[in-house]
Amino acid sequence: MLQIREITITTGEKELIKDLNLEIKEGEIHALMGPNGVGKSTICRALLKDPSYEITKGSIFYKKQDITTLTTSERANLGMMMISQNPIAIEGVTNAEMLRLALAEKNKEHIDIFSFQKEAKEICEKLALPESFLHRDINSGASGGERKKIELLHIWMLKPSLLLLDEVDSGLDVDALKIVASSIKEYHDLTNCSILVVTHNPKLLAILKPDYIHILKNKKIIKTGDASLASRIEKEGFISLDETNEVG
C-alpha cells in the first residue's frame, strides 16, 4: 500500500528526517511514537505534500505508484487522508459543499444530492454529531471534539484507503475519545484501509490495536515492535531505548 524509501525531509535549512524507510501493507495499522519534537507530525504532513516541508531525497510509493512529485490534491484523490491535531476552520465553505465537490472530483461523476444527504445524515447520527453541522462552515464554531467528529464525517463520506492520524486524540475527553477511536476502528474493519497513527495515548492504541509500533528518534526509526513495545514505553519512557533498529 505505502512504501517510504530512504526519504530525507527538510524545512528551510533544517533537516528533520533522514533516510527514513517504512512500509505499510494493505489493512495494516502502524503506530508512530517518540519524544516530542522528533518529527512524527512532519512525516504525516510530508506524505500529503505540505509545502512547509520538502523531501530532498528518496521516494514515496502508494498503491505501487511513485507519488513523490504529485500534488496534495492528486494524493488525496488516490485515497490518502489526514486528521491533524487541530483541524482548522474554513469560513465560507460548508461541510456539505466541500464533500460534494471532493466526491465529484474523486469519482469523476455527478453526485446524487438525495443519496448524499441520506448517507451524510446517517453518519452524523452514528457520530453523535448534530446534522446542522453539514450546513455550517467547516469547523467554524466547533469545539475540539466536534472538529474531530467532523473529520470522521469526511472519512466516512470520502472513503480513503490510507489514514494518517496525527495525534487524533488531542483535546478529546474520555467519551469523545471512545467515539472517535471506535469509529476509526469500525471504518478500518469495514474497508480494510491502512492506518499510520501518531500518538502517545495507550487508550487510543488499545482500541485501534496496531500491528506494529515504531519509535522515532534522532531523525529515524530506531525500533519496531508489537503492542508490548508501547507498554514498555509507557512504563520506562523513550530514554530506555537504544538506537538499534530491530523487529520484535
DRENDO-1510 file (C-alpha; in Angstrom, 1 decimal, always signed):
<recs>
REC; n; res; u; v; w
REC; 1; MET; +0.0; +0.0; +0.0 .
REC; 2; LEU; +2.6; +2.6; +1.2 .
REC; 3; GLN; +6.3; +2.4; +0.8 .
REC; 4; ILE; +8.6; +5.1; +2.1 .
REC; 5; ARG; +12.1; +4.7; +0.7 .
REC; 6; GLU; +15.1; +6.5; +2.2 .
REC; 7; ILE; +13.4; +9.8; +2.4 .
REC; 8; THR; +15.0; +12.9; +3.9 .
REC; 9; ILE; +12.7; +15.8; +5.0 .
REC; 10; THR; +13.8; +19.4; +5.5 .
REC; 11; THR; +12.2; +22.7; +6.3 .
REC; 12; GLY; +14.3; +25.7; +5.3 .
REC; 13; GLU; +17.9; +24.8; +6.1 .
REC; 14; LYS; +16.9; +22.4; +8.9 .
REC; 15; GLU; +17.0; +18.6; +8.3 .
REC; 16; LEU; +14.2; +16.9; +10.3 .
REC; 17; ILE; +14.1; +13.3; +9.0 .
REC; 18; LYS; +17.0; +11.4; +7.4 .
REC; 19; ASP; +17.0; +8.2; +5.3 .
REC; 20; LEU; +13.6; +7.0; +6.6 .
REC; 21; ASN; +12.2; +3.7; +5.5 .
REC; 22; LEU; +8.7; +2.4; +6.3 .
REC; 23; GLU; +6.3; +0.0; +4.6 .
REC; 24; ILE; +2.6; -0.2; +5.4 .
REC; 25; LYS; +0.7; -3.1; +3.7 .
REC; 26; GLU; -3.0; -3.1; +2.9 .
REC; 27; GLY; -5.1; -3.3; +6.1 .
REC; 28; GLU; -2.2; -2.8; +8.5 .
REC; 29; ILE; -2.2; -0.3; +11.4 .
REC; 30; HIS; +1.1; +1.2; +12.3 .
REC; 31; ALA; +1.7; +3.5; +15.3 .
REC; 32; LEU; +4.5; +6.1; +15.3 .
REC; 33; MET; +5.8; +7.1; +18.7 .
REC; 34; GLY; +8.7; +9.1; +20.0 .
REC; 35; PRO; +9.7; +12.1; +22.1 .
REC; 36; ASN; +8.1; +15.4; +21.4 .
REC; 37; GLY; +9.6; +17.4; +18.5 .
REC; 38; VAL; +11.3; +14.4; +16.8 .
REC; 39; GLY; +9.4; +14.8; +13.5 .
REC; 40; LYS; +6.4; +12.4; +13.8 .
REC; 41; SER; +3.9; +15.0; +12.6 .
REC; 42; THR; +6.4; +16.1; +9.9 .
REC; 43; ILE; +6.2; +12.6; +8.3 .
REC; 44; CYS; +2.4; +12.8; +8.1 .
REC; 45; ARG; +2.5; +16.2; +6.6 .
REC; 46; ALA; +5.2; +15.4; +4.1 .
REC; 47; LEU; +3.2; +12.4; +3.0 .
REC; 48; LEU; +0.5; +14.8; +1.9 .
REC; 49; LYS; +3.0; +17.3; +0.5 .
REC; 50; ASP; +2.6; +20.1; +3.0 .
REC; 51; PRO; +4.5; +23.0; +1.3 .
REC; 52; SER; +6.3; +23.7; +4.6 .
REC; 53; TYR; +8.3; +20.5; +4.2 .
REC; 54; GLU; +10.5; +19.3; +1.4 .
REC; 55; ILE; +11.5; +15.8; +0.6 .
REC; 56; THR; +15.1; +16.3; -0.6 .
REC; 57; LYS; +16.0; +12.6; -1.0 .
REC; 58; GLY; +14.2; +9.3; -1.5 .
REC; 59; SER; +10.8; +8.4; -2.8 .
REC; 60; ILE; +7.2; +7.5; -1.8 .
REC; 61; PHE; +5.2; +4.8; -3.4 .
REC; 62; TYR; +1.4; +4.5; -2.9 .
REC; 63; LYS; -0.5; +1.6; -4.5 .
REC; 64; LYS; +2.6; +0.8; -6.5 .
REC; 65; GLN; +2.7; +4.3; -7.9 .
REC; 66; ASP; +5.5; +6.8; -7.4 .
REC; 67; ILE; +3.8; +9.8; -5.8 .
REC; 68; THR; +6.9; +11.7; -4.7 .
REC; 69; THR; +6.1; +14.6; -7.1 .
REC; 70; LEU; +2.3; +14.5; -7.0 .
REC; 71; THR; +0.3; +17.4; -5.6 .
REC; 72; THR; -1.7; +17.2; -2.3 .
REC; 73; SER; -4.9; +17.1; -4.3 .
REC; 74; GLU; -3.6; +14.2; -6.5 .
REC; 75; ARG; -2.6; +12.2; -3.5 .
REC; 76; ALA; -5.9; +12.8; -1.8 .
REC; 77; ASN; -7.7; +11.6; -5.0 .
REC; 78; LEU; -5.7; +8.4; -4.8 .
REC; 79; GLY; -7.1; +7.8; -1.3 .
REC; 80; MET; -4.9; +9.4; +1.2 .
REC; 81; MET; -6.3; +11.5; +4.0 .
REC; 82; MET; -5.1; +13.0; +7.3 .
REC; 83; ILE; -6.7; +14.1; +10.5 .
REC; 84; SER; -4.4; +16.6; +12.3 .
REC; 85; GLN; -4.1; +17.6; +15.9 .
REC; 86; ASN; -6.1; +20.8; +15.4 .
REC; 87; PRO; -8.3; +20.8; +12.3 .
REC; 88; ILE; -8.5; +24.3; +11.0 .
REC; 89; ALA; -11.7; +26.2; +10.4 .
REC; 90; ILE; -12.5; +27.3; +6.8 .
REC; 91; GLU; -15.1; +30.0; +6.6 .
REC; 92; GLY; -17.3; +30.4; +3.5 .
REC; 93; VAL; -17.4; +26.7; +2.7 .
REC; 94; THR; -19.8; +24.3; +4.3 .
REC; 95; ASN; -19.0; +20.7; +5.1 .
REC; 96; ALA; -21.7; +19.5; +2.6 .
REC; 97; GLU; -20.3; +21.8; -0.2 .
REC; 98; MET; -16.8; +20.6; +0.4 .
REC; 99; LEU; -17.8; +16.9; +0.5 .
REC; 100; ARG; -19.9; +17.1; -2.7 .
REC; 101; LEU; -17.1; +18.8; -4.6 .
REC; 102; ALA; -14.4; +16.3; -3.3 .
REC; 103; LEU; -16.6; +13.3; -4.2 .
REC; 104; ALA; -17.3; +14.7; -7.6 .
REC; 105; GLU; -13.6; +15.2; -8.3 .
REC; 106; LYS; -12.6; +11.9; -6.8 .
REC; 107; ASN; -15.2; +9.8; -8.5 .
REC; 108; LYS; -15.5; +11.8; -11.8 .
REC; 109; GLU; -19.2; +11.6; -11.7 .
REC; 110; HIS; -22.3; +13.6; -10.8 .
REC; 111; ILE; -23.3; +13.4; -7.1 .
REC; 112; ASP; -26.9; +12.5; -6.4 .
REC; 113; ILE; -28.0; +15.0; -3.8 .
REC; 114; PHE; -30.6; +12.8; -2.2 .
REC; 115; SER; -28.3; +9.8; -1.8 .
REC; 116; PHE; -25.6; +12.2; -0.5 .
REC; 117; GLN; -27.9; +13.8; +2.1 .
REC; 118; LYS; -29.2; +10.4; +3.3 .
REC; 119; GLU; -25.7; +9.0; +3.8 .
REC; 120; ALA; -24.4; +12.1; +5.5 .
REC; 121; LYS; -27.3; +12.2; +7.9 .
REC; 122; GLU; -26.8; +8.6; +8.9 .
REC; 123; ILE; -23.1; +9.2; +9.6 .
REC; 124; CYS; -23.9; +12.2; +11.7 .
REC; 125; GLU; -26.3; +10.2; +13.8 .
REC; 126; LYS; -23.6; +7.4; +14.2 .
REC; 127; LEU; -21.1; +10.0; +15.4 .
REC; 128; ALA; -23.5; +11.9; +17.7 .
REC; 129; LEU; -22.8; +14.9; +15.6 .
REC; 130; PRO; -25.7; +17.4; +15.1 .
REC; 131; GLU; -27.0; +17.2; +11.5 .
REC; 132; SER; -26.8; +21.0; +11.4 .
REC; 133; PHE; -23.0; +20.8; +11.1 .
REC; 134; LEU; -23.5; +19.6; +7.5 .
REC; 135; HIS; -24.6; +23.1; +6.5 .
REC; 136; ARG; -22.1; +25.0; +8.7 .
REC; 137; ASP; -18.8; +26.3; +7.6 .
REC; 138; ILE; -16.0; +23.7; +8.0 .
REC; 139; ASN; -15.1; +23.5; +11.7 .
REC; 140; SER; -16.4; +27.0; +12.3 .
REC; 141; GLY; -17.6; +27.5; +15.9 .
REC; 142; ALA; -16.9; +23.8; +16.7 .
REC; 143; SER; -15.2; +22.5; +19.8 .
REC; 144; GLY; -12.1; +20.3; +19.7 .
REC; 145; GLY; -14.2; +17.1; +20.0 .
REC; 146; GLU; -16.7; +18.3; +17.4 .
REC; 147; ARG; -13.9; +19.1; +14.9 .
REC; 148; LYS; -12.6; +15.5; +15.2 .
REC; 149; LYS; -16.1; +14.2; +14.6 .
REC; 150; ILE; -16.4; +16.4; +11.6 .
REC; 151; GLU; -13.2; +14.9; +10.3 .
REC; 152; LEU; -14.6; +11.5; +10.9 .
REC; 153; LEU; -17.7; +12.5; +8.8 .
REC; 154; HIS; -15.3; +13.4; +6.0 .
REC; 155; ILE; -13.6; +10.0; +6.3 .
REC; 156; TRP; -16.8; +8.0; +6.1 .
REC; 157; MET; -18.0; +10.1; +3.1 .
REC; 158; LEU; -14.8; +10.2; +1.1 .
REC; 159; LYS; -13.7; +6.6; +1.9 .
REC; 160; PRO; -9.9; +7.0; +1.9 .
REC; 161; SER; -7.7; +3.9; +1.7 .
REC; 162; LEU; -4.9; +5.3; +3.8 .
REC; 163; LEU; -5.5; +7.3; +7.0 .
REC; 164; LEU; -2.8; +9.5; +8.6 .
REC; 165; LEU; -3.8; +10.3; +12.2 .
REC; 166; ASP; -1.7; +13.0; +13.8 .
REC; 167; GLU; -2.5; +12.8; +17.5 .
REC; 168; VAL; -6.2; +12.5; +16.7 .
REC; 169; ASP; -6.8; +12.1; +20.5 .
REC; 170; SER; -5.5; +15.6; +21.2 .
REC; 171; GLY; -8.1; +17.7; +23.1 .
REC; 172; LEU; -10.6; +14.9; +23.5 .
REC; 173; ASP; -12.3; +14.0; +26.7 .
REC; 174; VAL; -12.9; +10.3; +27.6 .
REC; 175; ASP; -16.2; +10.0; +25.9 .
REC; 176; ALA; -15.2; +11.8; +22.7 .
REC; 177; LEU; -12.0; +9.7; +22.5 .
REC; 178; LYS; -14.0; +6.5; +22.7 .
REC; 179; ILE; -16.4; +7.6; +19.9 .
REC; 180; VAL; -13.6; +8.8; +17.7 .
REC; 181; ALA; -11.3; +5.8; +18.2 .
REC; 182; SER; -14.2; +3.3; +17.9 .
REC; 183; SER; -15.4; +4.9; +14.7 .
REC; 184; ILE; -11.9; +4.8; +13.2 .
REC; 185; LYS; -11.6; +1.1; +14.1 .
REC; 186; GLU; -15.0; +0.4; +12.7 .
REC; 187; TYR; -14.1; +2.1; +9.4 .
REC; 188; HIS; -10.8; +0.1; +9.3 .
REC; 189; ASP; -12.6; -3.2; +9.9 .
REC; 190; LEU; -15.2; -2.5; +7.2 .
REC; 191; THR; -12.9; -1.1; +4.5 .
REC; 192; ASN; -9.5; -2.8; +5.3 .
REC; 193; CYS; -7.8; +0.6; +5.0 .
REC; 194; SER; -4.3; +1.1; +6.1 .
REC; 195; ILE; -3.5; +3.5; +9.0 .
REC; 196; LEU; -0.5; +5.4; +10.3 .
REC; 197; VAL; -1.3; +6.9; +13.7 .
REC; 198; VAL; +0.9; +9.3; +15.7 .
REC; 199; THR; +0.0; +9.1; +19.4 .
REC; 200; HIS; +1.2; +8.6; +23.0 .
REC; 201; ASN; -2.2; +7.6; +24.2 .
REC; 202; PRO; -2.5; +4.0; +25.4 .
REC; 203; LYS; -6.3; +4.2; +25.4 .
REC; 204; LEU; -6.3; +5.0; +21.7 .
REC; 205; LEU; -3.8; +2.2; +21.0 .
REC; 206; ALA; -5.9; -0.2; +23.0 .
REC; 207; ILE; -8.9; +0.4; +20.7 .
REC; 208; LEU; -7.0; +0.6; +17.4 .
REC; 209; LYS; -4.8; -2.4; +18.2 .
REC; 210; PRO; -1.9; -1.6; +15.8 .
REC; 211; ASP; +0.0; -4.3; +14.1 .
REC; 212; TYR; +3.3; -2.5; +14.6 .
REC; 213; ILE; +4.8; +0.2; +16.9 .
REC; 214; HIS; +7.7; +2.3; +15.5 .
REC; 215; ILE; +9.9; +4.5; +17.7 .
REC; 216; LEU; +11.2; +7.7; +16.0 .
REC; 217; LYS; +14.3; +9.2; +17.4 .
REC; 218; ASN; +17.3; +11.1; +16.0 .
REC; 219; LYS; +15.6; +11.6; +12.6 .
REC; 220; LYS; +14.9; +7.9; +12.0 .
REC; 221; ILE; +13.0; +4.9; +13.2 .
REC; 222; ILE; +15.2; +3.2; +15.8 .
REC; 223; LYS; +13.0; +0.3; +16.9 .
REC; 224; THR; +10.0; -1.6; +15.7 .
REC; 225; GLY; +7.8; -4.0; +17.7 .
REC; 226; ASP; +4.4; -5.1; +18.6 .
REC; 227; ALA; +2.0; -3.8; +21.2 .
REC; 228; SER; +4.3; -4.8; +24.0 .
REC; 229; LEU; +6.7; -2.0; +22.9 .
REC; 230; ALA; +4.1; +0.6; +23.6 .
REC; 231; SER; +3.6; -0.9; +27.0 .
REC; 232; ARG; +7.4; -0.7; +27.7 .
REC; 233; ILE; +7.4; +2.9; +26.6 .
REC; 234; GLU; +4.6; +3.7; +29.0 .
REC; 235; LYS; +6.5; +2.2; +31.9 .
REC; 236; GLU; +10.1; +3.1; +31.1 .
REC; 237; GLY; +9.9; +6.1; +28.7 .
REC; 238; PHE; +11.9; +6.6; +25.5 .
REC; 239; ILE; +15.2; +7.0; +27.2 .
REC; 240; SER; +15.3; +3.3; +27.8 .
REC; 241; LEU; +15.7; +2.5; +24.1 .
REC; 242; ASP; +18.9; +2.2; +22.3 .
REC; 243; GLU; +19.3; +3.1; +18.6 .
REC; 244; THR; +19.4; -0.5; +17.3 .
REC; 245; ASN; +16.6; -0.9; +14.8 .
REC; 246; GLU; +15.0; -4.3; +15.4 .
REC; 247; VAL; +11.7; -6.1; +14.9 .
REC; 248; GLY; +10.1; -8.0; +17.8 .
</recs>
